[in-house]
Amino acid sequence: MASLKRLLVGSPIRTERLTQERLTKKTALAVFSSDALSSTAYATEEILLVLAAAYVAPISQADAFSRVIPISIGIATLLVIVAISYRQTIHAYPSGGGAYIVAKDNLGTMPGLIAAASLLVDYVLTVSVSVAAGVAAITSTFVGTRLAWLDNHRVAFCIFFIAFIAIANLRGVRESGALFAGPTYAFIVSFMFMIAYGLIRFYLHPEIVPPPNDIDLTIAEGYQPHYLSLFLLLGAFSNGCAALTGIEAISNGIPAFKQPEPDNAAKTLTWMAALLATMFIGTSVMAHLYQIHPHEHETVISQFGRIIFTGYLGWFYYLVQITTAGILVLAANTSFADFPRLSSLLARDRFLPRQFANRGDRLVFSNGIVLLAVFSAILVWAFRGETSRLIPLYAVGVFLSFTLSQSGMIVHWWKEGRALRNMRASAIDNEAPANVKDVTGIERKTLAQVARLEKGSHWRKSLVINGVGAVATFVVLMVFIATKFIHGAWIVVVLVPLLVLMFLRIHRHYFDVAQQLSTEGLGQLRPIHHEVIVPISGLHRGVIAALEYAKSIAPHHVTAVYVNLDDETTQKLREKWQQWGSGVNLVVVASPYRSLLRPLLNYVDRVKRSSHGEVVTIVLPEFVPARWWQNLLHNQNTLFLKGALLFKRGVVVTNVPYHLEH
Amino acid sequence: MASLKRLLVGSPIRTERLTQERLTKKTALAVFSSDALSSTAYATEEILLVLAAAYVAPISQADAFSRVIPISIGIATLLVIVAISYRQTIHAYPSGGGAYIVAKDNLGTMPGLIAAASLLVDYVLTVSVSVAAGVAAITSTFVGTRLAWLDNHRVAFCIFFIAFIAIANLRGVRESGALFAGPTYAFIVSFMFMIAYGLIRFYLHPEIVPPPNDIDLTIAEGYQPHYLSLFLLLGAFSNGCAALTGIEAISNGIPAFKQPEPDNAAKTLTWMAALLATMFIGTSVMAHLYQIHPHEHETVISQFGRIIFTGYLGWFYYLVQITTAGILVLAANTSFADFPRLSSLLARDRFLPRQFANRGDRLVFSNGIVLLAVFSAILVWAFRGETSRLIPLYAVGVFLSFTLSQSGMIVHWWKEGRALRNMRASAIDNEAPANVKDVTGIERKTLAQVARLEKGSHWRKSLVINGVGAVATFVVLMVFIATKFIHGAWIVVVLVPLLVLMFLRIHRHYFDVAQQLSTEGLGQLRPIHHEVIVPISGLHRGVIAALEYAKSIAPHHVTAVYVNLDDETTQKLREKWQQWGSGVNLVVVASPYRSLLRPLLNYVDRVKRSSHGEVVTIVLPEFVPARWWQNLLHNQNTLFLKGALLFKRGVVVTNVPYHLEH
């Protein structure tokens, strides 16, 4: 076991190396952006899937699908708003401004916990959705080949990739960065080239666009054909909002950046948003120009690639598919960085079991990584590895946490503004010496100093930016819940409050324990009076070792207890005991039903009742066999007795082992 | 769990009731004979199955099947020989003369263990074969009805019945007797009537015999069609010897009889043998007269019953089938009485884990009962509940133990004869006073006394009887192995030596343990010098309780040990410790890899090395949550530490629990 763990995870890393594990901007872009960027691989397709349901409406099929362009532009606008909002957060919270911290600091504990719960749910979904979409990219390349049957083993593929990423993360954050930078940049370059090449070919040779494929309605599961209503358009918009997931990853992960962390993080965020907007709108435009419709066994990207990359560029199709699969599968990595980090924050605040706050052998939060892997694997299995079935659960958590985080920032800036107003009110004029303290001890600034602070603050501008962000994300959240509730969003709506309840319950327990264990008002150590009981199964060296130990604790208060299962054996023991003459009192208790445990426990209870405040110690002789299988040859009475005694108050159990040689 | 056990097994029974649990002759016949008698349900069929393979030979089919009569008479003769032999054993071993005891007493330990191993294997097979045949009797009645599909669920039926019998036995021996007497006597009466009625009808109306059914060769699996060779005849004879299994049950179970045990047991054995011989030969004669041939989905008994019970006696067919099924399923009960009893004997002699020697709540050897049920269920599952596939494994163990038991009896009688000869040689003449001791202290008898003893002994006659028994069973054993080796007997031939090896290995271990634990040469209890270590995770009430306890053991040798995982927290603890000023020395150990266990264990090792012969006690503060799920919220370091310390020599672990309230 131990050596298998070493092989997979590597040797332990010393604690001192903790601060060295930082990421450059380029590596950070790869590690934190893969989730956001990779969503271009499925966001357009998810929009088209909803629009496909309108094909029997009085407008033409092409007309319905053409709505993908305005919808995509709307989503890109939202993306820009959210990205600008998050830049504010990064500067205000340089040590990491996840939705949990921002909401808790500014709105209070409950909103913080709601944000935390929705983020945890969302990280699990990110892993499931990304891995499922990545596997779809791989199986798409086999459409029409002899390997098409691989599509039937999606779930197995997904679980394999989840395990792969989990192990990479258990090895440590820096190694993850190195592992994932290559695929991310390969994806960005090849995807951008595909869009550019697609555009050029379309304007040079518009005749290469094939007639649109037939739409297989079975893939739009859960959607009844109906008119292109506003509800349908909003549903398509909601599905496309999956493109925004992962945009908050950078603001959570600021401490992993090289110094100066906030500046590096903000720049990385801007780059990420620009890349994402370009690639997403590019994909939608291409899908529109080339009249690509969703298909059950092949992704939109794959269909598009097959059309444009022909002849001597045919190999580029495979490159795009492979890099898309690569970034998707690795996108899950964003969550493997964030889920354990958030869990550790929650654990430190006593809302999750404290085991999540511990760094493992390789300086990562191992328990969180393992838990995330398990939950996402279960989800993939339950939804049969199909991306479009997971999407309705996806964006609720993201937009709930966006809204709470942006609302928190509004309060944050408002407080900064109020602080400045107070400072100005109490400021002294410019002539007085700087930094005079007033009667209440508060430092007073000069008017010139206050003016400089006001100039550097921009709190009004920031408040407006985050205000717009909060309203926009809240509206999208409501739209999402309204359009996707029956398709799966309800699961998340139910789950988040349950998680919050769990957090509160756990917190309550830790609070209770801390109170009960508090050393408040405790003085010196009190002396203890002992009463010692040694349960024996006969007279042998193990028993003698236990008796010697017992006598050393309380020379005149040791009693050996023997359970009488057979009168003859008991009589022999009594005789042997007297001959031996150790001076220890031997008590024989009856056992009408041949049970060992019950009579012993009853005897302990009797002794406890008659002892007035003394501590009763049970000294258990225990022999330890040399080989594990030999345990099968001895009854495990000592073990059962230990288990039963654990729940008795005021009873201390001491094991005196006697080691057998062979 | 506990209440489910009560419901199934009943309340515990007090030990004093042990001797009251005795059986009358009539009840004992039901409990111990069901195995032997029930074999009439399949023994004839198994003979016919082998003969069926000869149907393409130059003799007529009817000719081949007619060999069932001489074969059955041969088997019945063998039965008489074995029964008479066992009557000798019963009188010589009134406290229970199983093959294990007889062989061990007279031939030595190894032959005893071989007998024991073969019997254990055989008891498992008895359960499997009987239950499988019982289920076949039930499914036979459904042939040609809508319920014929039940035949596909044989294994499930079998396992259900095994569980049923196991539970009945776990409830206790007397209740078992009451449960099984009815079905056994119902079977004897209805089966005898069937044979008698069949004979009468045949002589009054020979025209009711139908033309023989076609033989479906597929059922004679493993048998290539060939001439009616001597080998084939011996194979048929071997299969039929399954009828003898179970005949030894009474001699093993003598202590369960009412007093005088040997006389009652011997009488019961005679009755059982007479009944068995009559029913077995009767079945074979009927099968011959009515020209019944084996059939895949219907037993021979069932076919016979359908022919003779017509008209207003039609219901009698169902009665016979039901009582046959009943006795077969309950026949397994013989093994449920014998297997645990033999296991307990082996456990008492330290050849099996001592847990098998303990009587459970209901005064039965529960562990043996459970083990038998598990193994026989596995066997039924592996052989798909088909009687004829189990038969080749069956009789090896029986006849091996017969042979060893009879050989042991030969030695027994020879020793008695020698003892009488020695007595006569040293006897004094009739005139001298009786019971004079000679110079060596041996009591000397008068010639008249010796003559009386010689007259009452019959050792020569007994030696001849058991000699004939030993030779006959040995010859059958060889024939069985020769004819059935490739069909499954090899499994038992391999298994028995492995079991004997296991017995010896277990015995060796217990011997080693006894030697190491021997108190030989031990004097008074020696005083102990203590060194106490208290691993702490901080300063709280649980830790204080542990420190108080530690100081009470060794006031000036207590050290608290803290593992430094975080410099800041450690510094705070140091300050708090000094302020508190308990006088206990605080040692902080470093942990570069954030592990708690390793640094603590290393520290314990250092202390152990520097302490010269002192006992190192680890006092572990442990807080016990009020509810089980709260354990999930606390790391289980105490548990891991306990596990790791168990294997360190000279280290005593003391748990000081601190109970949380809610």
Interface residues (C-beta under 8 A of the other chain):
Chain A: P12 I13 R14 T15 E16 P353 R354 Q355 N358 R359 G360 D361 I506 H509 Y510 D512 V513 Q516 L517 S518 T519 L522 Q524 L525 R526 P527 I528 H530 L539 H540 R541 G542 I544 L547 E548 Y549 K551 S552 I553 L565 W580 S582 G583 V584 S591 P592 Y593 R594 S595 V615 T617 F623 V624 P625 Q630 L632 L633 H634 N635 L646 F647 R649 V651 V652 V653 T654 N655 V656 P657 Y658 H659 L660 E661 H662
Chain B: P12 I13 R14 T15 E16 P353 R354 Q355 N358 R359 G360 D361 I506 H509 Y510 D512 V513 Q516 L517 S518 T519 L522 Q524 L525 R526 P527 I528 H530 L539 H540 R541 G542 I544 L547 E548 Y549 K551 S552 I553 L565 W580 S582 G583 V584 S591 P592 Y593 R594 S595 V615 T617 F623 V624 P625 Q630 L632 L633 H634 N635 L646 F647 R649 V651 V652 V653 T654 N655 V656 P657 Y658 H659 L660 E661 H662
